[in-house]
Amino acid sequence: MSDILDSIAYHYHERTKYAPETIAAKNKSLDWANQPSPFKEYKIGNNFDLRPYLANQSDNLQWIRLSKLLLCSYGLTAKLATMYGDSLYLRAAPSAGGLYPAEVYVISRNKSWLPSGLYNYQASNHSLVHFWSSEVWSELQSACFNHPALEETDIAIVTTAVFYRSAWRYEDRAYRRIFLDTGHLLGNIELAGAVNNYRPYLIGGFQDQKMNELLYLDSQQEGVICVIPLLDINKSSSANYEGKTALPSTSHVDYPVIPDGELLNYFHQATEIDKLEAEVFSPQEEENLLEDKYNFPFCSKISTKTNKQINWGKELSSLEDTILKRRSTRAYNGGSLTFDELKYLLDFTYQPQNYQQQGLDKNPDYFTLDLLETFIAVSGVTGLEEGCYYYAPKAQELRQIRFKNFRQELHFLCLGQNLGRDAGAIVFQTADLNKAVAQYGDRVYRYLHMDAGHLGQRLNLAAIRLDLGVSGIGGFFDDRVNQVLGIPTEEAVIYLTTLGRPA
Ligand SMILES: Cc1cc2nc3c(=O)[nH]c(=O)nc-3n(C[C@H](O)[C@H](O)[C@H](O)COP(=O)(O)O)c2cc1C
């Protein structure tokens, strides 16, 4: 056990916690002279304009589907004027601080409609730049340990992160937000994939250096985060490929003293995979996967089961509209959600099987979802006592752990952000890091944050469809959350999603 407590993932998490005593020192002024651009430029390559395919003017269905998928995943969906006279572009996926560390690439092999090679998605003008035109598919397969979905298709998305874009503001703690951001992006890819008849598979376990080389990345600046083969639902059967979404890395306990500002890069490299490692599962733990983790004696239990689902419209048209109009709410009015609304939000986020009839995947890919737990602080939900609850996704019920109106405490826990105080409910994703590292090595830190972001994106879209307000929160006083809300101390807080009535 002591080995795990010393692992780099545990060390990183401890080192990047916010605490009331140290937060002032972390609030440094931003280096505006070196503000990163959220757009990557290529000096060479053929440009494929994707805009003509958005208006359904073309009968080229393949291009229409790819164009819509990319727009709904990471395309520009709003333009804000800033006080400095320039424009800030917002995208289909939310991003901490609007810094957009993710880049999106497309890889194709021998497709008649999409010449083989490497493409970068240029969100700025909704185009693909074809910067490498040789076949790389077999290298891709090998770097992904021959994941079976790559055998079955000819097209894959790859997401990367340009670390400095987020680290510029959030320093070492940016690593958490980079993976949360990516999780939101993966949520869009999952759902926009379904709208466009693609089944995306998630590959989080790959040989990092080989993937970085394949995309010609400078791995000090940018790294591959996820590989996503897209299966064409029109062509392939709905077979579930047995490929693994998550593979373990080693667990590093032998690392030097790492100065502030270098921790993010060090940690990323420490979580890379070169060769396959064995995952550690005990039979006892596998049994536990069948049951919800926490069942407190004598606590009140309230069912969240619902027969009514959010309606995503004919052929999921309202889902596409919702993705394109989603915005993070900037202020709540303090009003309450109804209990039915909370049930719908949880049902869409945690019970995807209830959405199969509408054309969504009943079992979308996640990495290590069983290692994440959910707690909900209720400040204003009509018909539900104020307090903190554990959400048991298998039993589909809320199990109350504390009775109290936590509004003032939540304001403080969210670093004084009013969103925390005025929300009707706040969803907390947590994980037992020691257990997670024991199973998947240090790389599990990536998986946990991507899964939490992915759940967060489903919450976001459900909330927008219900005309509710929603915003992620990546900055919070880590340990205080456990103390105040009564969340067990072994649960590391990964992410918060606030929900409320928009002001
Ligand atoms: C991981 C993550 C953390 C975030 N943290 C905060 C936060 O602490 N406070 C806040 O007001 N907004 C937060 N946001 C919302 C972003 O500020 C927002 O996504 C960004 O400004 C882009 O706007 P949009 O979501 O409307 O497209 C967060 C979003 C993400 C994805």
The ligand as an SDF file (V2000), in Angstrom:
LIG
                    3D

 31 33  0  0  0  0  0  0  0  0999 V2000
  -13.0110   21.2850  -16.9400 C   0  0  0  0  0  0  0  0  0  0  0  0
  -13.7740   22.5830  -16.8700 C   0  0  0  0  0  0  0  0  0  0  0  0
  -13.6620   23.3830  -15.7620 C   0  0  0  0  0  0  0  0  0  0  0  0
  -14.3790   24.5810  -15.6920 C   0  0  0  0  0  0  0  0  0  0  0  0
  -14.2830   25.3310  -14.5580 N   0  0  0  0  0  0  0  0  0  0  0  0
  -15.0170   26.4700  -14.4600 C   0  0  0  0  0  0  0  0  0  0  0  0
  -14.9950   27.2410  -13.2570 C   0  0  0  0  0  0  0  0  0  0  0  0
  -14.3250   26.8790  -12.2830 O   0  0  0  0  0  0  0  0  0  0  0  0
  -15.7580   28.3540  -13.2130 N   0  0  0  0  0  0  0  0  0  0  0  0
  -16.5200   28.7740  -14.2600 C   0  0  0  0  0  0  0  0  0  0  0  0
  -17.1910   29.8100  -14.1640 O   0  0  0  0  0  0  0  0  0  0  0  0
  -16.5550   28.0650  -15.4260 N   0  0  0  0  0  0  0  0  0  0  0  0
  -15.8330   26.9290  -15.5410 C   0  0  0  0  0  0  0  0  0  0  0  0
  -15.8860   26.1830  -16.7050 N   0  0  0  0  0  0  0  0  0  0  0  0
  -16.6610   26.6590  -17.8590 C   0  0  0  0  0  0  0  0  0  0  0  0
  -15.7530   27.3610  -18.8680 C   0  0  0  0  0  0  0  0  0  0  0  0
  -15.3780   28.6160  -18.3880 O   0  0  0  0  0  0  0  0  0  0  0  0
  -16.4650   27.4590  -20.2290 C   0  0  0  0  0  0  0  0  0  0  0  0
  -16.6090   26.1730  -20.7470 O   0  0  0  0  0  0  0  0  0  0  0  0
  -15.6950   28.3000  -21.2210 C   0  0  0  0  0  0  0  0  0  0  0  0
  -15.6780   29.6370  -20.8260 O   0  0  0  0  0  0  0  0  0  0  0  0
  -16.2970   28.1960  -22.6130 C   0  0  0  0  0  0  0  0  0  0  0  0
  -17.6450   28.6070  -22.6350 O   0  0  0  0  0  0  0  0  0  0  0  0
  -18.8200   27.6580  -23.0560 P   0  0  0  0  0  0  0  0  0  0  0  0
  -18.8190   26.4840  -22.1290 O   0  0  0  0  0  0  0  0  0  0  0  0
  -20.0450   28.4810  -22.9190 O   0  0  0  0  0  0  0  0  0  0  0  0
  -18.6040   27.1900  -24.4530 O   0  0  0  0  0  0  0  0  0  0  0  0
  -15.1990   24.9860  -16.7810 C   0  0  0  0  0  0  0  0  0  0  0  0
  -15.2980   24.1580  -17.8990 C   0  0  0  0  0  0  0  0  0  0  0  0
  -14.6030   22.9710  -17.9460 C   0  0  0  0  0  0  0  0  0  0  0  0
  -14.7480   22.0810  -19.1470 C   0  0  0  0  0  0  0  0  0  0  0  0
  1  2  1  0
  2  3  1  0
  2 30  2  0
  3  4  2  0
  4  5  1  0
  4 28  1  0
  5  6  2  0
  6  7  1  0
  6 13  1  0
  7  8  2  0
  7  9  1  0
  9 10  1  0
 10 11  2  0
 10 12  1  0
 12 13  2  0
 13 14  1  0
 14 15  1  0
 14 28  1  0
 15 16  1  0
 16 17  1  0
 16 18  1  0
 18 19  1  0
 18 20  1  0
 20 21  1  0
 20 22  1  0
 22 23  1  0
 23 24  1  0
 24 25  2  0
 24 26  1  0
 24 27  1  0
 28 29  2  0
 29 30  1  0
 30 31  1  0
M  END
$$$$
